[in-house]
């Protein structure tokens, strides 16, 4: 076995950690009675008003970015009683210092462009504290970015009825 195959790259570790955050969100949705929607992922965002019940879709296209490229979100949550326009959940894990926090303005402008209520989950501790503060300061409960939470904060919000 070569040294390169015996060790895990930092990019692979980051993807695995990010996937854990997504699995955490998925499990909370399932625990709250949401079902995963599998069909017509390319058109589900445009047709979300026609989909009933409590459902979620992973990695679904939700329009264009500010650079006019396709934007996919981590989760689109459908529950017309709780979120009439839908809810987008974005998961951002940063365990080690890096440039992820420099991407927050791009994320914010894409959230605003899409215009759908969005929650960003940030965790891992590798982002700059000032970047987290800045993004939390951008929250507007009546706008597109309605929450910026860690895993623990999201769990508390869910416990308090956020997902219905």
N, C-alpha and C positions, 0 to 999 in steps of 0.2 A: 504494500500500500504506500503510495507516495505521500509526502508531507502535505501536498495541496489537497488530496482527497481525504486526509485524516483530519484536517481542520476545516472549520466552517468559516466562510468569508463573512465580513461584517455586513455585506449586503444581504446575504442569505439569512443571517441572524435577525436583521431588521425586518425582513419580510415575514419571518416566522413570528416575531413579536407582534407585528402589525396584524397578522392573521389571528393571533390569540385575542387581540382587542376586538376584532370583528366577530370572532366566535363568542366572546363575552356578550356583545350586543345581540347577536342572534339568539343566544340562550335566554336573555332577558325578554326578547320579543316572543319567543315560544312560550316561556313561562307565563306571559301575560295574555296568552290565547291567540296570538297572531300565527297565521299559516304562511309558509313560504310560497310565493306565486312564481311559477316556473315558466309559464307560457308567454309568448309574444314579447320578449324583453325589449325588442327594438321599438315597440309601439306602446308599451304599457304607460310610459310617462304621459304621452299625449292623450291617452284614453283613461287616465286614472279616475276621472269622474264617473266612469261607467262601471268601475270595479267595486263590488260591495264587500262588506265584512271587514275583518281585521286581517290584513295581509301585509307582507313585505317582500321586496325584490332586492336582490344583491347585484351590485355592479351593473347598474342600468343606465343607459344614456338619458341625460336630462337637458339636452340642448347644447349650445355652443359655449365655448369659453370666450373670454374677452379677446382672444387671438383667433377666434372663429374656427377653432378645432373642436372636435366632439368632446364633451365633458361627460364622464361617468361618475356617479356617486356611489358611495359604499352601500347605502341602504336608502330605499324609497319606502316609506311607511304609508299604508293606506288604512284610514279609519276616519270616515266622513264625519262621524259625531265628534271626534276629538280634534281632528286636523282636516278641515273642509277642503283645503288645497293640497293636502298631502304633507308629509314631513320628510326631510332629507337628513340623514345622519352621516357625517363624515368622521372617519377614524384616523387619527394621526398619532403614531407612536414614534417617539424619538428617545432612545435610551442613552446614546452617546452624543457628545457635542458634534454639531454639524450645521448644515445650512437649511434644515427644514424650516426654521422660524423665519428665514428670509422669504419663504414661499407663502407666508400667511397673507400678505397683501394681495397676491394673485388669487388665493383661495377666497378671500373676502370679496374681491370684485366679481369673481365668478358666482358667488352666492347671491350677491346683489343683482347681477345680470339675470340669473335664473328666477329670482323673486319668490321662491318657495320657502316657507319657514324651514330653517336649517339649524341643527345642533352640531357643533364640532366637539369631538371628544379628543382631548390631548392628554397624553400620559407618557411616562418613561423618564421624565426628569432631564432629558438631554437638551431641551430648548432653553433659550435665554429667559430668565424670569421677566425681564422687561417686555419680551415678545409676547409672553402669556398675558401679562397685564394689558398690553396694547390691544390684543385680540379680544380680551374680556371687555375692555372699554368700548369696543365696537358693537357690542350686543345692543339690540333694540327690540324689546319684547313685541313691538308692533310692526317690525320690519322683517327682513329676510333672515338675518342672523339672530336667533332667539335665545341661544345659549352656548357657552363655551365651558365645558366641564371635564374634570378628570374622571377616571373610572369610578372612584368612590363617590364623587359628586353626582354622576349619572345614576349610579345605583340608588342613592338617596332620593333623587328626583323620581325615579321609577317607583320606589317604595311609597312615595308621597302621591302617586297617582298620575304622573306625567303621561304615561302611555295608555292610561285608561284602565 
